[in-house]
């Protein structure tokens, strides 16, 4: 692909709002995870809850979109000068030539879960429940488009935990096809009962902090996050970085377990490298999907070593942020750009004793080095895989 | 801007009174009355028995129209990239989860949770046909078909490879049905290629523009379906393909943004 400029980017996770808070936490090797206090849930698990979501009131004109997911989106949009960067792109290209493609798996589902608890004796949902602007999967893109005053094409990609990686591919194809000149991409996923109880029912939640690549890893810690990036046909100023390649595949194997040898993941990584015109040796650091489930980390270790060998430094940042599901690809894209900008390969946290069966060069401490190109992996339920390559222009 | 042009190789259709593409031609043309009988969802024969048991309405519907389009186009689904567009995914499942989560000590079915993802139909299809090709699942509320059509067309353009577009919607049970009323199941699938083949039914040239009035369909009850179910926004395109004449078709997408599709027939529907 033609390298695509990333003019602006931002992320809000349990590590804090914006890039500076994130970078400081990564540099300090600090986790944002803590035992769950969200809604006083009686689940034995840790979560990456974002502080200040409830206080992020939506502008009155957008009140119909009010739900946790859109409050998190609004909190995220207000960081790092992102609103101003989009306003400049809107002025430059025209509101109809800037698209909004976001990933989410939860959307505002919490709103529906809470509405079910307020059903009338006849079983009806409360009158204040608005399906379209909150629960519907498209809600966060509709909200963002209106908040950003954009009326180009928009939709939500919802492919579970690869959602907000895949939107980068959509934006690249749309710009290449000449249908748009710029796009706001990213993802927003928020804590809700369905994901917490659902992953618990699958016995994929750890009852302690998640330990990607650890010998005693038991599963994931769920997080919530908002990440946004502005991609443009040509940058106006020096961009934050460049999208160099996108690889997408499916496992075609199982709904909730990865292919044991990671065949789909291998296809996604090779696709991204080919799209970027790069060789495996050109990648300085790999941000792994690394959920800390026994099966994901084993399959991904196999897949990455098949493509790259075992020398390339890599880590999962989910020990810091939690697994933010539909937002994971987006936040890890911004972390990839932070790694390039700051020469920082972030450590994978909470490993304790690493799993001797896993072969990769997994970083347990931060490593400072020139980072020119990063590959980021995102894999999801339904066997959906996406790999992205970020870096300097080829 | 280069034209966004794809070639239609195969069609699948299932909805109220619409049981398959070839048997629906008369209704689409308006030469036969539309019997608004409830959609009957077939069991997905392609799925392994365990997955077949777990398949909900959304998976059955998507698989049925995907199967028909692939058979019509005579392509091997094992290498086929896909785009699944839906406003809401597996609705009965969503209701069951919300109901369980409203109890004092929630117990959630792991199978229902797994199938609650918006890409459940995509996952089931790619397992069934053992395809590792790329697949996207997307949503744009009432504009989900339009979004899917654009994503499928740009994917054909950038890869040069065939892409299967599946647009489908199933109704919610109550109480969600009152908040989001959808009258019945409706699905359609279109198989696109980048260049014409000896099986091409028509070419479609797709452009974005201001939202235009979508012409009423020849059959009033079909037009009611178009207005009521997001995936049925495909109907004006299917009517044009059934009529087999050159025409410009307006398709609903977003409130301020519409799609125009210029349809150029190659083969008459009966011969393709």
Interface residues (C-beta under 8 A of the other chain):
Chain A: X96 X105 X112 X113 X116 X117 X119 X123 X124 X125 X129 X130 X131 X132 X136 X137 X138 X139 X141 X142 X151 X152 X153 X154 X155 X156 X157 X158 X159 X160 X166 X170 X173 X174 X176 X177 X178 X179 X193 X194 X197 X198 X199 X200 X201 X202 X248 X249 X250 X251 X252 X253 X254 X255 X256 X263 X264 X267 X380 X381 X382 X383 X384
Chain B: X1 X2 X4 X51 X87 X88 X89 X94 X97 X98 X99 X100 X101 X102 X106 X107 X108 X109 X110 X113 X114 X115 X116 X117 X118 X119 X120 X122 X123 X124 X126 X127 X129 X130 X131 X132 X133 X134 X135 X136 X137 X138 X139 X140 X141 X143 X144 X147 X150 X151 X153 X154 X155 X157 X158 X174 X175 X176 X178 X179 X180 X208 X253 X254 X256 X257
